[in-house]
Amino acid sequence: MTVRNTKRRRTAGGRSGGGEWSCRSWSPDPVGATAAEGAVRSKGPGRYTFLPWLLMGLGAFSNIIQGRSGNPWLAGAGLLAFNSLYISVVFFSFNPRLRDSRYPLYALGALTAVTYAIALGFGGNWFLFFPLLSLASGTVRKLRGRKLALWLIALSGSAGYLAGRHGGDPGDSFGIGYGTFLSGLVTATVLSLFDTIRELDATRQELAHSAVEKERLRFSRDLHDLLGHTLSVVVVKAEAVRRLAPRDLDAALAQVTDIEAVGRQALTEIREAVSGYREGSLTTELDRARSMLEAAGIDPVVRQSGPPLPPQTGALLGWVVREGVTNTVRHSGATRCDIEVRGDADRARLTVTDDGRGPAKAPGPSGGSGLKGLAERLAAAGGTLEAGPDGRRGFRLTAELPVEEGGMGETAEA
């Protein structure tokens, strides 16, 4: 898996308002992303989106101006109270700190009482405030779901019934009831849809961040294992060159040739690790382990038994051989190292045992980052890794893996 820095793109523009509903996409930068940047980036209907709907009350306002309302002052106070409570419900519902509180419900209750009062008191165009009440109900987050459905049924039914009782014809009565139900339903559906879009954006952000963290962990683990092993081989063979040069120049030159080959192979492996395509080989790692142990003056004993292992299982066990032998050469002071591979149709087991100073000299307070990385690798494949003392002296590293089905196995080599 390769990771690319994708450039952030934001669409210009501020709040959506004036009745315009928009959904602007935002492409996150998975490398520089943080949990805070995983906040909502998709624009949806805002609080100002619902204010132009108050123009539906122009008919009632016209009745007040023309004196067709029974009590203009009382009608004006009712209209002002409705508008104020409507704006309060909408603003509370879109306030991040208040939308999940009870304030929107309290304001909606007051708005409901005012709506019924002015509709019953003045009739006519004042029944158009029921669809506005329904629209405001659709913005209240705590009311969505089954509660909202029951509320809209009761509200639209009562609005249609009262409109018919106050002299409206059946068509007007049905229109008020239908408009009341539809206003709240559409509003709640649209807002729920945009909430889902925001959640999906946040989830995508988290997934991108998680993928980058996993890639960083893979890369650091591979780099540690590759460079730790390779540099250890180079150091051991360089020491062998220093010892052999005064008395056996040909043997020293052979070690220099090995150093060159190890360096070239390390470059290839690092390139493959960066690209994520490196496939290890248990046979190759065992050959390298023999060479490394012999150059360090440690007697290698390698035993294999059982059927050939699938490539994936062999690759994982190859990492265990690499790490175990590297730690033996660097920290154990051992004179002998036994590597045993046993497998059957279900599981494979690899053991690396030395007769050195034991785990007290192992790197790090908890076995080193290499062993930790190995444990993570094996756990991801359903395997286990155990490391600890082998009797009074020495150190034992044991790995077990389930044998994956399919594929050709490696040829067992005694």
C-alpha positions, 0 to 999 in steps of 0.5 A: 500500500502506498501513501500519497499526500493529497492536497486539501481542497475547500470550496469557497463560500461561507454559510449557506443562507437565503433559502439556498441549500448546498452540499460542498464536498471536502477532500481530507489530507489523510497524512496531516489529518487530525481528529479535530479536522474530522469535524463536519465539513459538508455544508447543509441547510443552516439556520438562516435557510428556514427564515424566509419561510416566515414570508408565509405569514404575510397574509396574516400581516396583511389582515392586520394592516388592513384592519380585517383582524378582530383586534389588530394589537392582539393580532400583531402581538401574536404574530410577533410572538410566533415569529420570535418563537419560530426563530428561537426554535430554529436557532436552538436546533442549529446551535451545537451547544443547545441542539441536544438539550431541552431548550428547542423542545421548550421553545417548540412547546411555546410555539405550539401554544401560540400557533393554536391560539392565533389560529383559533382566534383569527382563523383564515390565513392564520392557519398557514402557521401550522405548516410553519410550526411543523417545519420548525418541529422537523428541525428539532433533533431530539424529536426525530424518529417515531416521536416526530412521526406521531407528533406530525400526525397529531398536528396535521390532523388537528390543523385540518380539523380546526381549519374545517371547523372555522369555515374552510372548505374540505379542499382547504382543510385537506391542504392545511393538514397535508401541508402541515404533515409534509413540511415537517416530514421533508424538513426532518428527512433532509436534515437527517440526510445531511447529518448522515453525510457529516457522519460519513465524512467524519468516518472517512476521515478516521479511516484515512487517519487509521490507514496512515497510522497502520502504514507508518507502523508497517514501514517503521517495523519493516525498516527496523527489521531490515536495517537491524539485521543488515547492519548487524551482518555488515558489522559481524563480517567487518569484524571477521575481515579485521581478524582474517586480514593479517593471516588469510587475505583470501578469506578476508576478501571473501567476507568483503564480497559478502558485505558487498552482496549484503549491502546490495540486497539490503538496498533491494529489500528497502525499496521493496519494503517502502513499496509494500511488496517485499515477500520474505523466504524462509529458505533464504533467511535460513541461509543468511542466518547460517552465514551470519552465525558462522561469521560471528563465530557461532555454531549454527544448527538448522533442522526442518521437518514436516511438509513444505510451508505456504509462501505466506507462512514461510515469509512470516517465519523468515522474519522470526529467523531474522530477528532471532538470529540478529539478537543472538549475534548482537546480544547473547554472546552465545557459541551455539544457535539452534533453529528448528522448523516443524510443521504439519497440515494445520500449524507451523512452529519455529524455535530459535535457541542459543546458549548465551547469556539469556534475556537479561542482555536483550535490548530494551525493557520489554524485549525490544521493539523488534520482538514487539513488531514480530508479535504484532505481525504474528498476531495479525496472522493468528499466530503467537510469539513467546520469548524467554530464558531457556533453562539456566543459560540461553534464550528461546524464541518460539513462534507458532502460526496456522498454516494457510491453505492454497499455494505452493509451499517452499521446499524443505531443506534439512 
